[in-house]
Each structure stands twice: as structure tokens, then as C-alpha cells.
Amino acid sequence: MLNPDLVGSTFAGATSTTITSESISSFALALGESDTHIAPPTYVITISLEQSQSVLEGSGLDWSRVVHGDQRFAINKPLKAGMEITCNSSIESARVVAGNEIVTVRSDLIESGEVAVSSWSTLVFRA
């Protein structure tokens, strides 16, 4: 069970990621997108996934029982090649429903001190 004291905790990313045109093109190709001058909205996951998972590591949650519940994005400015991004992740909420733990992690992708994109991942850890 997730320690409820962790809800509201923010974990700053220790490293930055430079977005490349190659990474955008590869991701867009996998989706069948032809416009590669900006990253598709779901490209955010390539940066935020590792950070959001590390936030929950050691939480005692059973990763073999996880189901992806929801994903949302708020795009303040599109991601483009050459941007240097850091990712901060927060455990925004946690609750138990019918024995299942439902945890929402918010990840903010920051460029030049401003939030470019925020994403929310809701994970269901099945009972």
C-alpha cells in the first residue's frame, strides 16, 4: 500500500533531456504521423515515464498488478527539436476503491523555467 504521506510530494528530475528531430521523427513514424516539426502530444511519455516510475519505486506497490487507467495532457507550448527539458513528477492523489489502489502521478516538462507540458498518469494497482 502506498504511504499516504507521499501524496503531494514532488520529485525534481536530476537530469535534462534534449529533444532531437530524430526522436520526434521515430515516434511520429510509429504513430503514422507525417508532420514532424513538433512532437505529437503523446511524445511526452518518452520523457516522463522513467521519472514517474522512479517516483513510485520503493512504494511497496505491486507493479505486476498494474493497469493503466487514464492519461491526460495540458500543452502550454509544443515540444520541438532542440528543447532541453527537465521533468518534475508529483504524486497527486492516491485512493483505494474496492481494494484496488489508484494513484495519479503528474509530470511537468519544464523548458527554460516554464512548464511546457503537464501530463497526468493514473495507474490502477489491482487487488
N, C-alpha and C positions, 0 to 999 in steps of 0.2 A: 504494500500500500504506500502511496506517495505521502511523504511527510507534508502535512498541510502548511507547515512553516515555510515551505519553499514557494508557495503561491505568492506571486508578486515579486519574486527575486528576478533580477536581471543579470545576465552574464555577458560581459563585453567580449567580443571577438578579439583574439590575441594577434591575429594576422590579417592582412588585407589581401584581396583578390583583384587582379587586373583583368578586366573583361577583354577578350580578344575577338576579332572578327571571325577567326576560325571556330571558336567555341560557339558563337552565335549561329554561324552557318551550319555547323554539325547538328546543333539542337533543332534549328528550323527545318533542316532536311528530314530529320527523324519524324517531325510532325507534318511534313508535306507542305511547309510554308515556303514561299518563294521570296518574300520580302525579308532581307537580312540586314537592312540598315539599322534596325533596332531589334532588340531581343524580344521574342514572344513573351507574353506575361508569365507563363509557367517556367521560363528560364530561371526565375528567381530560386527555384528549388535546387538548382545546381550549386548555388552558393549557400543557401540557408539550411539545407538538410543536415549536413555534418554538424553545424553549430547547434541546431535544435535537438539533435540526437544526443550530443555531448551534455546538454543541459539536463537531460533526464537519465544519463548514465549514473549508475550507482544509486538510483532512486528506489531500488527494490521492486520495480515494476517488471513483469514477466514479458519480455519482448517476443517470445514465441507465441504469445496470445494476442498480439496487437492487430487491430483492423483500422485502416484509415477511415475516419468518419467524415471529415469535411476539410475544405481548403478554400481560403478567401485571400484576395489581394487588394491592396489600395496602392495605386500607382500615382505618385506625385510627379515623377519625371521618368521617361523611358530609359531603360538601360541600353547603353551603346558601347561599342568597342572603344577602348582607351580609358574608360572609367575605372578608378580604383575604389573598390568597395570594401567596407568593413561590415560585419554582421553582429548585431547585438540581439540576443534572444531572451525572452522572459516567459516564465510560467505564468500565464494569465489567469487560468482557472483550473480547478480540479473538483470533481464531484463523483459520487458513487450513485449509480442508477441500476437497480435490480442486480446488485453485486458486481457490476462492471464499473471500472474506473475510467472516467472520461476526462482527458487532460487536453487543454488548449495551450499551445506554445505560439507566442508572437515573435516573429523575427523582423527586425528593422535593418534594411540595407542602407548604409549611410555612405554618401559621397560628399566630400568637401564640407563635412559638418552638418549636412542636411539629410533628412530621410528621403531617399529616392523611392523606395518601395517598402511597404509593410506586408507581411503575409501571416496568416493565422492557420495553423495546422491543428486539427482536432483528432486526437488518437483515442481509440477505444481499446482498453486492455480488458479482454473478456474474462469473465469469472471462470 
